[in-house]
Amino acid sequence: MNKLKGLSLILKIAVALLTIHGIVTPLILSKMGTRSDSQDNSTDAEASDVLRLQKEIEELKNSRSLMVLSGYESQTEILSYVVKPDGSKSSRTIKMPPSSHTYHYLYHSISALIRGKVYIFSGYQDYEFRISMINGCEIEELDVKLNNWYYYSSATVTAADQQSALICFSYDEYKNCEEFDGSAVSIKPATKYSHRSSCLALYFDQPVGIGSSLSDGYKKVEKFDGGSWIELPDFPKAISFHSCIGVYDGFLLLGGYYSDDREDSKDVYLFRDSKWTVVGQLNEFHRFSSAARIGNTIYLVSGSKEPNAVEKLEWDSEKISSAKVINNHSGIFFRPIIFPVAECFCA
């Protein structure tokens, strides 16, 4: 029995390491910690846990797929899909919460991963202050509420320890922020500049907001140190509708729209050592997209720009070494909810 406990602990540590390296899965992490030693001391149960964890770790190693929630739904189900690394996809169905009464439950919402679980914030019409979570293959609405209304022109980022998420740029001055830890919401300092239709990324484990579709924040970059927002070097152009994601010693900014040039961008910029450098090109234009990193692979899922491409980018720590379109999706998603999963998720 002690050997089984030890092996189970080792496997849980392995899952944690996979999570740190960008291989995050709600399927595994939501199941971990659901049974304590005091609740179940049987050898059979522990052996079952070990086998389950072994199987799920193997699935993670061999399958780095992405779940995409479309935002298009009936009153009871959300039509979504899992896209595999080769670009093939298969449909999945996520059940709506009983409280849902319109066709727009996910429309205009934003999301973040906290301790391996996917949380969905705000949205359209009656859902301005709502917080929901994906529990298995269903969406469950929580009792706790946000203090401000956030939507697709707002942004979120998961903390480095994955214990909370920062939600910013609410629908008023696009400066307000708050933090959610899975159970409670707390107000955080507002940014100095507006960051409408921008993004958040981690830079040395601290949140950074970049750009805005409003003139006061066009090129502005601000870093949150836990107590206040500190200005970083401006982005070279007036940027909005873009995506961003953290990498080692920096972060990437992908696509978007240059307001000063009045044109869409395929550029991929790296911010590192206080400098902005172009390190790659996308195949298609992207607006209001969502990005997810699994190891050195970055998936960019388009939001509102035809042909609504899903691009797979390879990052070699210095530049985008390859970029290819692996699929398209129909319709406009506006910051699609995406998260890494095993291929069998909700199958």
N, C-alpha and C positions, 0 to 999 in steps of 0.2 A: 504493500500500500504506500509506504514512504517513497519507494522508487517511482510509483505512478505520480505521486504528488510532485516529486522533483522534476519529472519529465514534463508534467503539465505546466509547471512554473517556467521551465526552459522554453517551451513552446510559446507561452504568453510573452516572454521577453523577445522571442523571435518576431512575433506579431508587432510588438512595439517598435522594434528596429525597422521592420518593413514600413511601418507608418512614418517614422522619422525620415526615411528615404523616399517618401512620396508615394508609397504604395498603400493608400488608405482605402479601407473598405467598410462601409456600414454593416455589411453582412457579417463580418467577423466581430468587429468591436462592439456591436450592439448585443451580441450573444455572450461576450466575455463579461464576467462579473455577475451573471444572472443567478449563479448558484454559489453559496458560501460553504466552507467546510463544515460549519455548524449545522447547515441545513441538510447536508447530504454527505454522510461519511462512508457510503457504500463503495466497495472496491469496483463493482460493476459500473457505477456511475462515473467514477474517476477514469476508468479505462475508456468508457464511451467518450468522455471529454477529451482525452488524449487523442483518440482516433479522429474525432471531429476536428480538433485543431490541426492535426497533421494534414488531414485532407484539405482544409481550407487554406493552409499555408501553401500547399502544393498548387492549389488552384490559383492563388495569387501570383506565384512564381511563373506559371505557365500562361496566365491569362490576364492581360492588363487592358480590360475593357472599360467603356465609359457609358454611364447611364445618362440619358438626355430626356428631361421632362419638357414636353412641347409647349405647354400653356394652352393648348387646344383641348377642350374637354366637353364631355356631356355633364349632366347634373350629378352623375354618380361615379364617373370614371375619367381618368386622365390618360390620353393616348400618347405613349412615349416609346422610346426604343433604347436598346443597348447596341452600341457600335463597337466592333472588335478592331484590333490593331490593323487588320488587313482592309478595313473599310466596310466589311459586310455588317449588316445590322438586322436585328430581329425585334419585333414589336413587343412591348410590355404594357401591362395595364396596372395603374395605381389607383386605388379606390379613394374617392373623395370623402371628407368627413361628413357625418350626419348633419352638421350645422350648415353645410353649403346649400345655397339656394339660388345661385346664379351660374352662368357659364364662364365666369371670369375669376375663379378662385385663385389661379396662379398668374393671371394676366397682370403684367407690370410688377410682379414681386421680385425680390432678390433673396439670396440664400447664402449659407455658410455651413461648414463642417465644424462641429464641436464634439470632441471626444468620440469621433467616428460616426456621429449621427448628423443627419442633414436637417437643418432648421430653415424655415421659410419665413421671410419677414414682409409685412405690409402687403400691398397689392392695390386692387382697383375697387372703386365704389365703396361698399360697406366694409372693406377689409383693411383700412388704412393703418390700424394699430395692432393688427393681428400677429401672433407668432404661432407657427405650426411646426410639426416635425414629421419626418417619414419614419414610421414604425412598421418594419417589415415591408409589406406591399400596400400599405395604407397611409393616408395623411391624417394625423391626429392634431386637432387644434388644442392649444394650451390655454390655461386660465390667465396667465401673465400677459400683460400688454406692453407695447412700446409707448413712449411718451410723445413721439413725433411720427409723422407720416413719411415713410420712405417708399420709393418706387424705382423704376428702371433707370432713372437718372441719378439715383443714389448709389452707394457702394458698400461692400462689406469686405472684411478680411479676417481670417482665422488667426488667433494668436499663435506664437511660435510653439508654445506648450500645448496647443490645441484644447485648452481648457475654457476658452471664451472666444467671442467674436466682437469686433468693433463694427458698428453700423453707423454710417455717416452721410451727411449732405441731404438733410431732410427737405421736404417740399415747402420751403418758405424762402430762406436766404441761402440755402444749400451750404450751410456751415455747421449745423448742429450735429452732435455725435452722441451715441450711447453705447454701452457695453452689455452684452448678454452672456451669461455663463451656463446656460442650460436650465436655470431655474429663476433667476432674478435679473432685473434690468437696472443699470445705474447710469446717470448722466455723466458725460465726459466733456471736457472743454471744447468749445467750438473753434473751428479754423479761422484764421485771419482773413483769408480770401474765399470766395465762393468756388465750389468744385462741382458744378452741375454737369451731368453727363461725362463724368471722369471715371477714375478707378482708384482702388486702394491695393497696395502690395506691401510686403514686408521687406525692409532694408536693414540688415543686421538686427533682425528680430523686432524692429520697430515699424509701425504702420506709416506709410507714405501716401499722400494724396497728390495726384498729378493732373494739372490742366483744368479746363472748364469751358463750357459753351457761353459763359457770361464774361464780358470784357475784363472785369477786375481780376479774374483768375485765369485768363487765357493761357499763360505760360508758367503759372506759378506751381511750385513744388514745395510741400510742407511735410515735415516729419514729426510724429507724435512721440515724445519721450516719456510719456506716462503722466506728465504734469502740464505740459503746454506744447503748442505746435511751433516748430522751428523751421525757418526758411532754408531750403537747399537751392543750388543753382537752377535757374529757370530752364525749362525745356526750350529748345531752339525755335519752335514755332507755336502758334496758337493752336492747341490741340484739344479735341473733344471726341466723344463717341468711341473712344479707344478701350483697349483691355490692357491689363498689366499683370505680371506674375513674378514672384521672387525667385532668384537663383543665387548660387553661392557668391558672396561678396558683392551683390548688386541686385538689380531687378530689370525685367524687360518690359518695354511698352510696345504694343502690337496694334498696327492698323489705326483706324480712326479717321478723323476729318480735320484738315488744316483750315481754320477759319480765315486766316490772313490770305492764303492762296486760293481759297474757295474750291478745294479739291480733296478727294479722298486719298488715303495713303495706304501703300502696301509695305511701308518701312517697318522694320523691327529695330528698335533702339535699345541699347544697353546703357544703364546708369551704373557706373563703377568709378571709384576714386574721384568722386565729385565731377565726373565728366560724362557727357552724352556722346555716344558713338553708334552709328548705323552698323548693325552686325548681321543683317539678313533682309530678305524680301519675302513677302507673302505672295501666293499665286493669285489670290482674289482680294477685292476690297471687303472690309468688315466694319460694320457699325454695331454698337450695343452687343458685342459678342461676349462669350464667357471663355475663360482659359483654365485649364487644369494641367498640372504637371504630374507625371507618373515616372519617377526616376529621371532620366534625361530626355524623356519624350514629353512634348507639350501638345495638347490638343486645343485647338481653337474652334469653337462652335459659333457660327455666325448668328447675329441677332436680327438685323433689319436691312440687310443689303443683298440684293440679288447677286449671284445665284444661291445665296444661303449655304455657303460651303462649310464643310467640316474639314479642317486642315490638320495634318500631323507633322509636327516640327521636331527635328532632332537637335539637341543642344550639346555642344562639345566643350562647354565651359568658357569658350571665347566667342563663339559665333553660332548662328544657325547653320548647321552642316548640310541639312536637307529639309525641304518643305514640299509636301504634296497634298493635293486634295484627295481625300479618301472616300468622301460621300457628300451628298447635299441633302437638305431637308426642305420640305415644302412649307410655305407660309412664313410669317414673321414671328419670332420668338421673344425679342426684347430681353436680353440678359437671360438666356436659357439656363435652367437649373441643371448643372452637370456635376457628376461625382464618380470617382473610380469604383468599379465593382468587379466581382467575378462574373464570368459569362452566364452563369446559371441564375443570377439575381432575378428573382420574381418570375422565373420561367414557368 
